Amino acid sequence: MVNPEREAAIQKRCVAGDSAGAVNEALLLLGPEIYGYLVAAHQDEDEAADAFASFSERLWRGLLRFQWECSLRTWAYRIARSASVDQFRAKGAVARRAVPLSDCPEVAAMVARVRSETSAYLRTGPRDAIAELRRSLCEEDQTLLILRLDKKLAFAEIALVFAKQTDPETLARESARLRKRFQLARERLLELGRAHGLLPRKTG
């Protein structure tokens, strides 16, 4: 959920030009759930770690330019999905690329801390059989289901994550498209759950 007080504190650091401090606070606030999203999306901790490193670099380079026209959390998911899609595309030639944050070692240390602590937590949690089935869906449907069901983002927020353009008309169309796609993806996931005996079959 959005934390207005902590986001306001991060915005204040941005206004003051404190890039490292702002990014550190943003990673403390949002890093664990963003990393959890990437692990769920990739189902591979090495790939998720690379995507998280790329996300962190983009956060570091872009936070001072962020216009605060949406919540920081929504914007973070937008750049996280971009990093995730690039990581999917990079399998092979550029995969396992370490993103250097050597210009800002305190941010690099925070990235490592968030990743380590979140990985330990995720390994101790129960594996959801339905989440495992979700892997058979395409990347867009997987991300849509994660953002809506797991992260509780509204469709207007998810539209900001997915849309290439962010003008109101485009976002309204994208929100409507994603709402319909979500229903189809959710029904497909339910069908898979029934087929694997994880959910009761429809009757009547």
Secondary structure, 3 states (H helix, E strand, C coil): CCCHHHHHHHHHHHHCCCHHHHHHHHHHHHHHHHHHHHHHHHCCHHHHHHHHHHHHHHHHHHHHHCCCCCCHHHHHHHHHHHHHHHHHHCCCCCCCCCCCCCCCHHHHHHHHHHHHHHHHHHHHCCCCHHHHHHCCCCHHHHHHHHHHHHCCCCHHHHHHHHCCCCCHHHHHHHHHHHHHHHHHHHHHHHHHHHHCCCCCCCCC
